[in-house]
Amino acid sequence: MLHVVPSLSARGSLKKALSEGRAEDRILPFLDDLSCGPIASLTSADRVSWWNEYFDWPSAANEFQDFWEQVDTAEDRIVLWFGKHSAREFAFRLAWAAHMNGRPYDVIDVSSRFLQGPIQNSAVSVMLAESLTQLAGREQPVSTEEDARNRDDWVRLQKENAFFRIVTPAGLTSAAADHFDVLLLQQAETRWRKAAYVVGHALSASCKPYHQVGDLMLTVRLQTLMDQGKLEVDGDPFDIQTCLVRLPAGTP
């Protein structure tokens, strides 16, 4: 069996969850984050080119391409793990449906109310191995109708091609590049704060009730706010552990 998961952290947790009795199962992580950046084209080169604007990731091209090659050549039964309460995982789930184009596979949606237990699950990437163990073996086949809806949703999002995609009660929705700017500014004050403090608190706030964005993109937006003069800076803006930021004097 091939278990496909939406991140490296999910692979680590699932590996522990399956360590007993299912040693023959394989786990394949998806390393890209499709909740951010351009998605009109999902070719590895286009996505890598965008990531390289913010992050030095020399192995990304090979890793992105290798993922889809392993999926396309897999002969094992495939189980896709994801959670609709995570923008990253939900975006991956929709892109997956478009890529599979009717090819059969099973899913475990950890946010489904039918799988909820004492622990309220929201995203595979943040779940403990013990919780994943309880869900292993509870995969369900995907209906033709559900797959078609997911493909249509992904086509819509590709046409909109926004900077962010966020989770709402109605599903995944496009959002502008400045969507999280207010959230970041709310964590700052007119006295100096570490940039890492602002990003960390914004990340925590963005996880309620859905996991919307990662720390890397929040850092990118924080640096944009510095460039725009909406935050004053003391130190190297690319070192959020030492850099200090504050709201300009007179900010209400």
DRENLUMTOR-141249 format. One record per residue (C-alpha): residue number from 1; residue in three letters; x, y negated, z. Coordinates in steps of 0.2 Angstrom, whole numbers. Example, Ala and Ser with C-alpha at 12.3 -4.5 7.8 and 13.67 -1.06 7.14 Angstrom:
DRENLUMTOR-141249
<pos 1	code ala	X 62	Y 22	Z 39>
<pos 2	code ser	X 68	Y 5	Z 36>
This chain:
DRENLUMTOR-141249
<pos 1	code met	X 0	Y 0	Z 0>
<pos 2	code leu	X 6	Y -18	Z -4>
<pos 3	code his	X 1	Y -31	Z 9>
<pos 4	code val	X 2	Y -49	Z 1>
<pos 5	code val	X 4	Y -63	Z 14>
<pos 6	code pro	X 4	Y -82	Z 12>
<pos 7	code ser	X 20	Y -86	Z 21>
<pos 8	code leu	X 37	Y -80	Z 28>
<pos 9	code ser	X 30	Y -81	Z 46>
<pos 10	code ala	X 15	Y -70	Z 41>
<pos 11	code arg	X 27	Y -57	Z 34>
<pos 12	code gly	X 36	Y -56	Z 51>
<pos 13	code ser	X 21	Y -55	Z 61>
<pos 14	code leu	X 13	Y -42	Z 50>
<pos 15	code lys	X 29	Y -32	Z 49>
<pos 16	code lys	X 28	Y -30	Z 68>
<pos 17	code ala	X 9	Y -26	Z 67>
<pos 18	code leu	X 12	Y -12	Z 55>
<pos 19	code ser	X 28	Y -5	Z 62>
<pos 20	code glu	X 20	Y 11	Z 70>
<pos 21	code gly	X 12	Y 23	Z 58>
<pos 22	code arg	X 13	Y 13	Z 42>
<pos 23	code ala	X 31	Y 12	Z 38>
<pos 24	code glu	X 28	Y 16	Z 20>
<pos 25	code asp	X 18	Y 0	Z 17>
<pos 26	code arg	X 27	Y -15	Z 9>
<pos 27	code ile	X 24	Y -33	Z 13>
<pos 28	code leu	X 26	Y -47	Z 0>
<pos 29	code pro	X 26	Y -65	Z 6>
<pos 30	code phe	X 21	Y -80	Z -5>
<pos 31	code leu	X 34	Y -94	Z -2>
<pos 32	code asp	X 26	Y -109	Z -11>
<pos 33	code asp	X 13	Y -120	Z -3>
<pos 34	code leu	X 0	Y -124	Z -15>
<pos 35	code ser	X -10	Y -136	Z -3>
<pos 36	code cys	X 2	Y -149	Z -9>
<pos 37	code gly	X 10	Y -155	Z -25>
<pos 38	code pro	X 5	Y -154	Z -43>
<pos 39	code ile	X -5	Y -138	Z -48>
<pos 40	code ala	X -10	Y -142	Z -66>
<pos 41	code ser	X 3	Y -130	Z -71>
<pos 42	code leu	X 9	Y -116	Z -59>
<pos 43	code thr	X 25	Y -111	Z -69>
<pos 44	code ser	X 39	Y -108	Z -57>
<pos 45	code ala	X 50	Y -122	Z -66>
<pos 46	code asp	X 36	Y -135	Z -63>
<pos 47	code arg	X 34	Y -131	Z -45>
<pos 48	code val	X 52	Y -130	Z -41>
<pos 49	code ser	X 55	Y -147	Z -50>
<pos 50	code trp	X 42	Y -155	Z -38>
<pos 51	code trp	X 49	Y -147	Z -23>
<pos 52	code asn	X 67	Y -152	Z -27>
<pos 53	code glu	X 61	Y -170	Z -25>
<pos 54	code tyr	X 60	Y -167	Z -7>
<pos 55	code phe	X 69	Y -152	Z -2>
<pos 56	code asp	X 85	Y -143	Z -7>
<pos 57	code trp	X 79	Y -125	Z -12>
<pos 58	code pro	X 91	Y -117	Z -24>
<pos 59	code ser	X 83	Y -100	Z -24>
<pos 60	code ala	X 65	Y -106	Z -26>
<pos 61	code ala	X 64	Y -103	Z -45>
<pos 62	code asn	X 69	Y -85	Z -43>
<pos 63	code glu	X 59	Y -82	Z -28>
<pos 64	code phe	X 43	Y -89	Z -35>
<pos 65	code gln	X 45	Y -79	Z -51>
<pos 66	code asp	X 50	Y -63	Z -42>
<pos 67	code phe	X 34	Y -64	Z -32>
<pos 68	code trp	X 22	Y -64	Z -47>
<pos 69	code glu	X 33	Y -51	Z -56>
<pos 70	code gln	X 31	Y -39	Z -41>
<pos 71	code val	X 12	Y -42	Z -41>
<pos 72	code asp	X 10	Y -39	Z -59>
<pos 73	code thr	X 20	Y -23	Z -59>
<pos 74	code ala	X 13	Y -16	Z -43>
<pos 75	code glu	X 5	Y 1	Z -44>
<pos 76	code asp	X 0	Y 2	Z -25>
<pos 77	code arg	X -16	Y -3	Z -18>
<pos 78	code ile	X -15	Y -22	Z -14>
<pos 79	code val	X -22	Y -30	Z 1>
<pos 80	code leu	X -22	Y -49	Z 2>
<pos 81	code trp	X -21	Y -57	Z 19>
<pos 82	code phe	X -27	Y -75	Z 21>
<pos 83	code gly	X -37	Y -87	Z 32>
<pos 84	code lys	X -49	Y -100	Z 25>
<pos 85	code his	X -46	Y -111	Z 40>
<pos 86	code ser	X -28	Y -115	Z 33>
<pos 87	code ala	X -26	Y -126	Z 18>
<pos 88	code arg	X -10	Y -117	Z 12>
<pos 89	code glu	X -18	Y -100	Z 14>
<pos 90	code phe	X -35	Y -105	Z 6>
<pos 91	code ala	X -26	Y -113	Z -9>
<pos 92	code phe	X -15	Y -97	Z -11>
<pos 93	code arg	X -31	Y -87	Z -11>
<pos 94	code leu	X -39	Y -97	Z -25>
<pos 95	code ala	X -24	Y -97	Z -35>
<pos 96	code trp	X -22	Y -78	Z -33>
<pos 97	code ala	X -40	Y -75	Z -39>
<pos 98	code ala	X -36	Y -85	Z -55>
<pos 99	code his	X -20	Y -75	Z -58>
<pos 100	code met	X -27	Y -58	Z -55>
<pos 101	code asn	X -42	Y -62	Z -67>
<pos 102	code gly	X -53	Y -48	Z -62>
<pos 103	code arg	X -39	Y -35	Z -57>
<pos 104	code pro	X -45	Y -26	Z -42>
<pos 105	code tyr	X -38	Y -29	Z -24>
<pos 106	code asp	X -44	Y -29	Z -6>
<pos 107	code val	X -44	Y -44	Z 6>
<pos 108	code ile	X -43	Y -47	Z 25>
<pos 109	code asp	X -49	Y -65	Z 28>
<pos 110	code val	X -44	Y -67	Z 46>
<pos 111	code ser	X -56	Y -82	Z 48>
<pos 112	code ser	X -71	Y -72	Z 44>
<pos 113	code arg	X -84	Y -71	Z 57>
<pos 114	code phe	X -86	Y -52	Z 54>
<pos 115	code leu	X -68	Y -49	Z 60>
<pos 116	code gln	X -68	Y -61	Z 75>
<pos 117	code gly	X -64	Y -54	Z 92>
<pos 118	code pro	X -59	Y -62	Z 108>
<pos 119	code ile	X -46	Y -71	Z 99>
<pos 120	code gln	X -53	Y -84	Z 86>
<pos 121	code asn	X -42	Y -82	Z 71>
<pos 122	code ser	X -39	Y -96	Z 59>
<pos 123	code ala	X -23	Y -92	Z 49>
<pos 124	code val	X -12	Y -77	Z 46>
<pos 125	code ser	X 3	Y -88	Z 47>
<pos 126	code val	X 0	Y -92	Z 66>
<pos 127	code met	X -7	Y -76	Z 72>
<pos 128	code leu	X 2	Y -64	Z 84>
<pos 129	code ala	X 7	Y -47	Z 78>
<pos 130	code glu	X -5	Y -40	Z 92>
<pos 131	code ser	X -20	Y -49	Z 83>
<pos 132	code leu	X -15	Y -43	Z 66>
<pos 133	code thr	X -14	Y -25	Z 72>
<pos 134	code gln	X -32	Y -26	Z 77>
<pos 135	code leu	X -37	Y -31	Z 59>
<pos 136	code ala	X -26	Y -19	Z 49>
<pos 137	code gly	X -36	Y -6	Z 40>
<pos 138	code arg	X -52	Y -17	Z 39>
<pos 139	code glu	X -49	Y -24	Z 22>
<pos 140	code gln	X -64	Y -26	Z 10>
<pos 141	code pro	X -65	Y -25	Z -9>
<pos 142	code val	X -68	Y -42	Z -18>
<pos 143	code ser	X -84	Y -43	Z -28>
<pos 144	code thr	X -84	Y -49	Z -45>
<pos 145	code glu	X -95	Y -64	Z -40>
<pos 146	code glu	X -84	Y -69	Z -27>
<pos 147	code asp	X -68	Y -68	Z -38>
<pos 148	code ala	X -77	Y -79	Z -51>
<pos 149	code arg	X -82	Y -92	Z -38>
<pos 150	code asn	X -64	Y -93	Z -32>
<pos 151	code arg	X -57	Y -94	Z -50>
<pos 152	code asp	X -69	Y -108	Z -54>
<pos 153	code asp	X -64	Y -118	Z -38>
<pos 154	code trp	X -46	Y -116	Z -43>
<pos 155	code val	X -49	Y -122	Z -60>
<pos 156	code arg	X -58	Y -137	Z -53>
<pos 157	code leu	X -44	Y -141	Z -41>
<pos 158	code gln	X -31	Y -139	Z -55>
<pos 159	code lys	X -41	Y -152	Z -66>
<pos 160	code glu	X -41	Y -164	Z -51>
<pos 161	code asn	X -22	Y -161	Z -48>
<pos 162	code ala	X -21	Y -171	Z -32>
<pos 163	code phe	X -6	Y -173	Z -21>
<pos 164	code phe	X -15	Y -163	Z -6>
<pos 165	code arg	X -29	Y -150	Z -4>
<pos 166	code ile	X -38	Y -149	Z 12>
<pos 167	code val	X -50	Y -138	Z 21>
<pos 168	code thr	X -68	Y -144	Z 24>
<pos 169	code pro	X -84	Y -135	Z 29>
<pos 170	code ala	X -89	Y -135	Z 10>
<pos 171	code gly	X -72	Y -127	Z 5>
<pos 172	code leu	X -56	Y -133	Z -2>
<pos 173	code thr	X -56	Y -151	Z -7>
<pos 174	code ser	X -43	Y -163	Z -16>
<pos 175	code ala	X -35	Y -177	Z -6>
<pos 176	code ala	X -24	Y -192	Z -11>
<pos 177	code ala	X -6	Y -193	Z -6>
<pos 178	code asp	X -10	Y -206	Z 8>
<pos 179	code his	X -23	Y -194	Z 16>
<pos 180	code phe	X -13	Y -191	Z 32>
<pos 181	code asp	X -5	Y -208	Z 33>
<pos 182	code val	X -18	Y -215	Z 46>
<pos 183	code leu	X -15	Y -199	Z 56>
<pos 184	code leu	X 4	Y -203	Z 57>
<pos 185	code leu	X 2	Y -221	Z 61>
<pos 186	code gln	X -10	Y -216	Z 75>
<pos 187	code gln	X 5	Y -207	Z 83>
<pos 188	code ala	X 16	Y -222	Z 83>
<pos 189	code glu	X 17	Y -237	Z 94>
<pos 190	code thr	X 25	Y -254	Z 95>
<pos 191	code arg	X 38	Y -247	Z 106>
<pos 192	code trp	X 51	Y -235	Z 98>
<pos 193	code arg	X 47	Y -217	Z 96>
<pos 194	code lys	X 57	Y -203	Z 89>
<pos 195	code ala	X 51	Y -199	Z 71>
<pos 196	code ala	X 50	Y -181	Z 76>
<pos 197	code tyr	X 38	Y -185	Z 90>
<pos 198	code val	X 27	Y -194	Z 77>
<pos 199	code val	X 27	Y -180	Z 65>
<pos 200	code gly	X 25	Y -166	Z 79>
<pos 201	code his	X 10	Y -175	Z 86>
<pos 202	code ala	X 2	Y -178	Z 69>
<pos 203	code leu	X 5	Y -160	Z 65>
<pos 204	code ser	X -4	Y -154	Z 81>
<pos 205	code ala	X -19	Y -166	Z 77>
<pos 206	code ser	X -20	Y -160	Z 59>
<pos 207	code cys	X -23	Y -142	Z 65>
<pos 208	code lys	X -40	Y -146	Z 73>
<pos 209	code pro	X -51	Y -138	Z 67>
<pos 210	code tyr	X -41	Y -133	Z 52>
<pos 211	code his	X -23	Y -131	Z 48>
<pos 212	code gln	X -21	Y -144	Z 35>
<pos 213	code val	X -3	Y -149	Z 32>
<pos 214	code gly	X 15	Y -143	Z 36>
<pos 215	code asp	X 28	Y -154	Z 45>
<pos 216	code leu	X 38	Y -156	Z 29>
<pos 217	code met	X 25	Y -165	Z 20>
<pos 218	code leu	X 21	Y -175	Z 35>
<pos 219	code thr	X 39	Y -180	Z 36>
<pos 220	code val	X 39	Y -185	Z 17>
<pos 221	code arg	X 24	Y -196	Z 21>
<pos 222	code leu	X 32	Y -204	Z 36>
<pos 223	code gln	X 47	Y -209	Z 26>
<pos 224	code thr	X 35	Y -216	Z 13>
<pos 225	code leu	X 27	Y -227	Z 27>
<pos 226	code met	X 45	Y -233	Z 32>
<pos 227	code asp	X 48	Y -238	Z 14>
<pos 228	code gln	X 32	Y -247	Z 13>
<pos 229	code gly	X 36	Y -257	Z 29>
<pos 230	code lys	X 22	Y -250	Z 39>
<pos 231	code leu	X 34	Y -242	Z 51>
<pos 232	code glu	X 50	Y -250	Z 57>
<pos 233	code val	X 65	Y -239	Z 57>
<pos 234	code asp	X 81	Y -238	Z 68>
<pos 235	code gly	X 93	Y -224	Z 62>
<pos 236	code asp	X 94	Y -212	Z 47>
<pos 237	code pro	X 76	Y -210	Z 41>
<pos 238	code phe	X 81	Y -193	Z 34>
<pos 239	code asp	X 86	Y -187	Z 52>
<pos 240	code ile	X 69	Y -186	Z 61>
<pos 241	code gln	X 77	Y -179	Z 77>
<pos 242	code thr	X 88	Y -195	Z 80>
<pos 243	code cys	X 78	Y -208	Z 69>
<pos 244	code leu	X 67	Y -220	Z 79>
<pos 245	code val	X 51	Y -228	Z 72>
<pos 246	code arg	X 38	Y -241	Z 78>
<pos 247	code leu	X 24	Y -251	Z 72>
<pos 248	code pro	X 28	Y -269	Z 67>
<pos 249	code ala	X 26	Y -282	Z 81>
<pos 250	code gly	X 8	Y -288	Z 81>
<pos 251	code thr	X 0	Y -272	Z 74>
<pos 252	code pro	X -17	Y -270	Z 83>
